[in-house]
Amino acid sequence: MRFGFVMPFGDARAAAELAARAEGAGWDGFFVWEPVWGWDAWVSLTAAAMRTERIRLGTMLTPLSRMRPWKLASETANLDHLSGGRVTLAVGLGAPDSGFPHFGEVTDRRTRAELLDEGLEILTGLWRGEPYAFRGRHYAVDTAGMHTGSAPALQQPRIPIWVVGAWPSERSMARVLRYDGLIPSARGADGQMRQVTPDELREAVAYVAARREAPAPFDVVVEGTTPGDNPALARAILAPWAAAGATWWIETMWAAPAQGDWAEAVRRRVEAGPPAM
């Protein structure tokens, strides 16, 4: 299992500093959230790339359904080159209650799913750095005859893409199978999305293994919180997820901005290092 940390809040300067500390403490990945409006995720990750050499960099997560996929293709490819091939892109429909209605973003779930699928097709097409054309229900792209230069991704065959999969939705899981990683979720009794249980994760991992044809590596990504000062408890928290097939644990401190000295609490957890299995 590999270990990442999500910075819950902060600007590009804070991201650069925290990413450097995370790399020094032995974390494998450094992630930032991508708000509808706020500190720009890709500027923050660019700053982090300039202060690090090894750690992977990405978002948790990018709501591609509300973004121009060609702009995201440019940003991610550029950062991939700058970082020496360390970008991971995590995508999903996004949470409308994070501000979508305030900016006129699409909130209908079916439409967002269509935008996500078309956006992924365009991203992966543009990353190849060759003339590319696409026509779908929502987007039409044709780069033939353009003289602005291309921005191919450094990593091949592409930047790894982790996709939210709503277990056991066949439609959602079919999307996951086309890419490089699963961020599992499930719909609770209240209709809201939640993280899967270890038993549900085991079922989802078996589903992917039985149906995925691509030989490339595939990640299974779960998130949660472990104590930095209690290794035994951390191992107990991680054990059922590792047994169910998780390959990445993403440490989260989403409640940190509500704390009095959240920056210090986040820094202490990062410097304590990833939980040891």
N, C-alpha and C positions, 0 to 999 in steps of 0.2 A: 504494500500500500504506500502511496505517496501522499504528501501533506501540503496543503495550501492554506493561505490566510487571506481573508477578505478585509480590506480596510473599510470600516463602516461609514466613515465620513472624513472629509478633509480635501484640501486643494492639492495642486500638483507638487508644490514644495514638500508638503507633508507626505505625499505618496512616495516621492523620491527618497526621503529620509527613512520612512518605514520599510520600503522595499529593500534598501541596503541593510537595515537591521535584520530583516527576515532572512535574507540570503546568508548573512553572517551567522545566524542562529540555526541554520540547517533546514529551513523550509524549502520545499520543492517548487512552490508556486505562490505568486502574489497577485491578488485580484482586487478590482474595484467595482463598485456598482455603477450602473449607467442610468441616471435619473432623466426624467422628461425635461427638466430644467434644473440646472445647478452646475457643480463643478464637472467639466467635461472629462469623461472617462479616458479618451484617447490622448488628450494632453497630459493627464496624470500618468498614464502608462508610458508615454514618451519620456517624461521626466524620470520615471522609475528605471527605464531602459538605460539611461545615461549614467546611472549610479550602480548598476549591477552587471554581472557577467554570466551568471549561470541560471538563475531562477526563472521559471516560466512566468509569463505575464498575460493577463486576460481580464475579462469581465465576468461578473456573476450578478445578473446576466444582461445580455443585449436584447432588448425588445425589437427585433428586426422588423416586425410588422408596422412600426411607425417610423421607419428610417428609409432614406434613399439608399438602396443597396449599392449603387455605384460609388457613392461617397464613402460608405463603410468599406467597400473593396479597396479604395485608395488608401484610407487610413490604416487598415490592417496590413496591407501589403507593404506600405512604407515603414510601419513599425516592425514588421517582420525582418526587413532588411537592416534597420537600425539596430535591432536587438540581436542580430545574428541567428535568426530563426527560432525565436523563443515565444512566439505568440500562440495562444489558444483562444478560440472564439466560442463562447457559450451563448446559445440563443434560445429564445422561447417567445411565446405570445406576449409576455409582459403582463403586468397587473394594472388594469384600468384605474383602480383606486389610487394609483401612485401619481395621478395627475393628468391622465389622458383627456378627460372631459374639459379641463381647464384650457387646453390648447387645441381643441377641436380634433383630437386624434380619434381614429376609429376605435370603437369599443365593442362592436358586434364580434362575437367569438369566431363564427364561421368565416367572416371576412378577414379577420386577423390571421386565421390559419391559412387562407389563400395567399395573403400578402407574404406570410412567412415562407411558404413553399416557393413562391416565385422569387422572393428575395434570395433564398439559398441557391436557386438555379443560377441567378445572375452573378452572385458573389463568386461561386466556383468557376463560372465561365470566364469572368473578367480576370480572376487570379492567374489564368493560364498565360496572360499577356499576349494573346493572339487576337486577330479580328474575330468579333463575336456578335451574334445576333440572337435575339430572343423576342418572342411575342406571346404574351399571356393575356389573361383577363384584365389585369391591373397595370402591367408594365409592357413597354415596347422598347427594345434596345437594339441598336445596330451601330457598331463602331467602325464599319468599313469606311475608308476614306478619311478617317480622322488623322490629324497630324499633331496631336498633343502628346504623343508618346504613350507607352504602356507602363503598367505598374504590376508586373508579375510577382506573385508571392515567392519568397525565398525557399520556404519549405515545400517539398514535393512528396506526393502528388498534390498536396494542398496544405494550407494551415489547418490543423485539427479543429473540427467543429463538434462541440458537445451540444446536444439537443435535449430540451425538456421532453420527457415522455410521460403522458398521463396513463398510468397503468390502471385497468387492462384495455384501454381504448385501442382497437385495431388501427384506426386511422392515425392516431398519434404515434403509436409504436412503429408503424410502417415508415413514418418520416425518420425516426431514430435509426432504423436499419440502414438508411442510405448514407449515414455519416459516421462519425468517429467516437462518439461517446453518448452515454445516457445519463441525464439528470432526472432521476425518477420522482414522480409525484403521483398522487391519487386524489380522487374527489371524496371528501368527507360526507358524513350524513347531513351536514348543514349546507351542502352544495359547494363549499369552498375547497380550493385545492390545498393539499397538505403533503408533507413528506411521507413516503411509503414506510411501512414497517419492515423489519428485516425479513419476515416471511414473504411479504409482497415483493421485496427486492429479489429474493431468491427465485421467485416465479418469473419475474421480469428478465432476469439474467438468463434463465433457462430458455425463455422465449426467444431472446436475441440469439443465443448460441445455436438454436435449432433452425433459425431462418436466415441469419446473416451470411452472405456469400463472400464478401470482400475479405481477403487474407490479411489486411492491415491490422495493426493493434486497435483494440477497442477499450475505451475507458468506461467505468461505472463510478459515478460521482455522487457522494452524499455529503451533507453538511450538518454541522452541529457544534456543540461546545464541549470542550474538555478542560479540566483544571490544569494549569501549568505547574502546580506545586504538589500534585498527588498522582504520581505515575501509575500506581496500582488502580486507582479509580479510572484514570484515562484508559488504561488497557481494558478494563471491564466495559467501558462505554463502546470502545472500538470493536471488541471481539465479535459480537453478533453481526456487525456490518461487514467485517472482513470475511467471516464465514459465509455470508450470503453472496459474496462476490464483488464487493466494492474494491476499486483499485485506487481511488482518490478519496481522502477525507479533507473537506474544506472547513477550516475553523472559522466560526462566525461569532461576532459580538454585536449583533444588530441593536441591542439595547444600550450599547455604550454611549451614544450621543445624549441619552437622557440622564447619564450620570454626571455628577459634579465635575470631576476631573477625568473625563473620558479618555483624553489623549494619553494621559499617564497610564491608565488601566490597559489600554490597547498596547502601548509600548512594552509594558511589563509582560503581557502575555506573549507578544512576539518574541521578545528576548529570552523567554523561558524555553523557546524552541518547540518543535512539533512533538506530539505525544509519541512515546516509544511503544512499539508493539512487543 
